[in-house]
């Protein structure tokens, strides 16, 4: 299941975490939320970001 979590700490800082996304689709899915929360202080990419989806793999092998 694909989810976007917004975590707000006691000192008022927030972060956006995505789960279930593959590749850069996590950035596309959470972009609107990042815009609403304000300027980005940093970014930590999970291992899933560096994976490719099945459809992306098929496009690469067909090309």
C-alpha positions in Angstrom: 0.0 0.0 0.0 1.3 3.5 -0.9 1.1 6.0 2.0 2.4 9.5 2.7 3.1 10.2 6.4 3.6 13.7 7.8 5.5 13.6 11.1 5.4 16.7 13.3 7.8 16.8 16.2 7.3 18.4 19.6 9.5 21.4 18.6 7.3 22.0 15.5 9.5 20.6 12.8 7.8 18.4 10.2 8.9 15.8 7.8 7.3 13.8 5.0 7.8 10.1 4.6 6.6 8.0 1.8 6.1 4.2 1.9 5.3 1.8 -0.9 6.6 3.9 -3.7 9.3 2.9 -6.1 11.8 5.2 -7.8 11.0 8.9 -8.1 7.3 8.4 -7.9 7.6 9.1 -4.2 8.8 12.6 -4.9 6.0 13.2 -7.4 3.4 11.9 -4.9 4.6 14.0 -2.0 5.5 17.2 -3.8 2.1 18.9 -3.1 2.6 18.2 0.7 6.1 19.5 0.7 4.9 22.7 -1.0 2.2 23.1 1.6 4.6 22.6 4.6 7.1 25.2 3.4 10.8 25.1 2.3 12.7 21.9 2.4 15.6 21.7 4.9 17.0 18.4 3.5 16.2 15.1 1.8 17.0 11.5 2.7 16.4 9.0 0.0 15.4 5.5 1.0 16.6 2.3 -0.8 13.2 2.2 -2.6 14.1 5.4 -4.5 16.9 3.6 -6.2 14.8 0.7 -7.3 12.9 0.6 -10.6 9.3 -0.4 -11.2 8.3 -3.3 -13.4 7.0 -1.0 -16.1 10.3 1.0 -16.0 12.3 -2.2 -16.4 10.1 -3.3 -19.4 10.7 0.1 -21.1 14.4 -0.2 -20.6 14.6 -3.7 -22.0 12.4 -2.8 -25.0 14.4 0.3 -25.9 
